[in-house]
Amino acid sequence: MNRSRLATATLALTTTILAAGCSSETPTQVPSPDATEVGHIHGLGIDPADDTLYVATHFGLFHVTDDEEPTRVADRYQDTMAFTVVGPGHFLGSGHPDLREDLPPHLGLIESIDAGQTWRPLALQGKADFHILEPAGDVLYAYDATSGRLLRTKDRATFEEVLTAPLLSVAITETQDQLIATTDQAQLITINPETGETRKLGGPATTYLDTAPDGTLAAIAPDGAIHISSDDGQDWKEVGSIGGQPAAFTISDQGWYAATDTTVLRSTDSGATWARVL
């Protein structure tokens, strides 16, 4: 198989695996009550209240500290498909409920103000299964996997559509006048948030994106390679690798965090080297 056909086949396989890992189906049963059974990872976030890591998974939300095993928060097996930290102890999420709870299969947009101990519905309960939640100042961008729509909201109660397209990741740019996103084919695109107009970008095949505090755009390729851009995705350079297929990615003041299916790694040198934290 020549290089181009091999790359195409690898990308197709990666896309299939990603789609399977991000299924919108509700878990069919509650797993065994093992407090450290993390399961498939969907999202990562750092709580500025104590600078510790939270890992959103198929089997619940986990709290991870430097000297402890991961702890399932509130003994809840909520399948948290999308997760973001918006303030101290203040989380937004989406996904599917713990099957012991009498809730619709799609949670819509949910909120916790006590670091995941309790959650309350904000909008679209029973109607939306968000797989991407991207804060941008007073605006929240949310990608609903059930409809394939990227939505935005200013009050976290009412939404307007930005566009309909199959997306894996969305990141804001430093000026917030455009979004950078990746499609289900690992294609980088720009999105005009006012008109929904898209434009293909060059650069590496990419699954997950985030923006560093200094405005650097960072991307993880399907094979785990880390690329960065200082000009909103026009030019890229490879700086490191997480050594495997990515499942989640986030950047905070405490470092860069990335996950494979069941492992979380941290970089303190802008993606050049990575150390396992879970």
N, C-alpha and C positions, 0 to 999 in steps of 0.2 A: 504494500500500500504506500503510495507516495505521500510526501509530507502534508500537502494541502488536504488530501482525502482523509488522512489520519486525524488532522486537526478538526475537520468537519465532523468526523465520527465521534471524536472525544467530546466535542461541544454538544452534539446531539444527546449523547449519553448523559452528560452532566446536567443538561436541561431537564431530561426525563427524571433524573434522581432528585433534582431540586423541586420539580413539580410534585413528586411523590411525597417528599418531606414536608411540603407546605400544603398538603391536602386540606380541604375545607370540611372533610368529614369529621363528625364527632367521634371520639373514642368509644369503642363498643363496651369496654369494661374498665373498672378502676383497677390499676395494677396493685401488686402486693405492697403493703404499707412499709416499705423500706425507706427510711428517712433520707438515705443518701442516693436513691435511685433517681438520677437526674433525667435520663431519657433524652429524646431528640431535642436539641436546643433551637429555639426560635428567635431569641432576642437577648440583648445585654444592656445593662445600665449601671451607672455609678450614682449612688445617693449622696448628694453633697452634705447631708446631715452628718454623716460619719465617714465619708469617702470609701464606702465598701461596695462590693460588687453584688448585683442582683442578676440572676440568670433565669429567663423565662423559657419554659420547656413544655413539652407535650404532657408531662406529668406534674405540673405545678410550677410555682415561682420559688426559686431557691435563693437564700442569702449566703454569701461566701465571704469569710474573713480570712486573714492571713494565717491564723493558727488553728482553724477549726474545719471540720468536715462541712460540706454544704448542708444547709438546713432548709427543709421545705417550710415555707411561710404559712402559718395558720393551719397546717395539716390539710391544705386544700389541693386537690388534683385538677385544678382548672387548667385547661389547655390554652395557654396564653400565646396566641399566634403573633400578635404585635405587641410591642412593649417599648415605652420610652419614659425617661425620668424628666419631669419638668420643674422640679423644685425639691427642697428638702422633704423627704418622706412623701413626695407628691408624684404619683405614677399615673400614666394613662395606658390602657391596654385594650385588647379585643381577643376574640377567639371563641372557645366553647366551654361550657360549665363543667365543673365536677359533677359526675352523674348522680351523686347523692343529693344534689341541689335541684329544686323544682324550678328550672329556668329554661327558656327557649334554647335551641341548639346553637344559635348565633347570638353572641353577647352584644353586638354593636359596639359603641364606644363606652368604655367603663373607666372609672376613676377611683384611685385610692389616695387618701390623704394621711394614712398611717402606715406607710411603707409596706403595703400589701396585706396587712392584717384583715382589712375589710375592703370591699369594693361596692360601688354603687353605679347603676346605669345612668349614662348621660344622654345618649341618643341612639336611635335605630336598633334597639333591642329586638331580637328576633328577625331582623331584616338585613343586617350587614355583618360580614366577617372580615374585619380589616386585617390585612397582612403587613401593611406599612403605616406607620405613624411618624410624621416628620414635622416637628415644631419649627416655625420660622417667625420669631417675634410673637406678635399677637395672633398669628395665623397658624392653623394646624392643617397639614395636608394628610389625607387618609386614603389609602387604596383598598377598595372593597373587592375581595377575591370572588364574591358571589356574582357580581355584575361586571367586573373588569373595569370599574370606573375609578379614576382619581378624583377625589372630592377635596374641597377645602371649607374650613369653617373658622369664624372669628369668635363665636360664642360657645362652641362645642355642643350646640343644640340644633342649629340649622346648617344645612350644607348646600353648596353649589358645585356643579360638575365642572371640572377642568378639562378632562378628556376621557375617552374610552380607549384603552390600549392594555395589552398584557405586560405588566411591569414586575420587576423583581426588587428594585431599590430606587429610592428618591433621595436626593440631597439638595440642600439650598446652596446658592453661591453667596459670596461675601456681600454683594449688593442686594441680594434677594430679588433681583429683577428678572431672573430666570432660574429654572430648576435644571439639574442634571439628573438623568435617570438611566436605568438599564432595563431593556426589554427582556422577555422570556427567551430570546435568542442571544442574550449576553451582549447586545448592541448598545453602545452609549448613545444617548440622545439628549438634546436640550428641549425644554418645554417652556413656552411662554405662559405663565400662570394666568394672564389676563385673557388670552385668546385661545389657549389650548394648542397653538401651533407647535409642531415638533420639527426638529432638524437632526439628522444623523451626524454624529461626531466620528472622527477617526480615533485612533488609539486602541488600546488592548481590549480583548474580550473581557467583560466585567460582569460579576454577579452583584457585589455589594459595594456601596459608596458611603462616604461620610466626609464632613468638612471639619478640619482642625481649627482650633481657636485663632490661628494666624491666617486663616483663609485658604490654606492649602487643601486641595481636593485629593482625597485618597481613595483608591479602588483596590479590590481584591479580585483577581482573575479566577476562573473556574479551577485552575490547578493550585491556587493558593498564593501565587505571586502578588506582591504588593507594588502598586504603581502610584506615583504622585504627580500632581499637576499644579502649577502656580499661576496658570492663566485660564482658569475655568474650563479645563478639559481640552484646550487646543493642542497642547504638547504634554507628553508624559515621559517619565523615566522610571525604570524598575529599581526598587531600593532594597527589597528583601522578600521573604516568603514565610508563610505559616506552615508550609510543608504538607498541605493536604487540602481537600475540597472544603470551601468555607460554608458555614451555616448561618453566621451572624457577624456583625461588625459594628463597633461604635467607638467614637473618639471623645475623650473627656479631658479635663485639666489634669487628671491623675494618670493618663496614659492612653495608649491605643489598645483596644481589646478586640479579639477576634475569636470565633469558635469554629471548630469542625463539628461533626455530628454530636459528639459527646465530650469534647475537650475544649477548654477555654485557655487562651494564651494572652499575654500582655507584652507590649513593647513600650519602653521608656525612651527610645531613640528614634521616634517618628517612623516606625515600621522596618527599621534595618535588622534588628534582632528581636527574637520572641522567646519568652519563658512561660512554661505551663503554670497556670494558677488553679486549674481544676481538671 
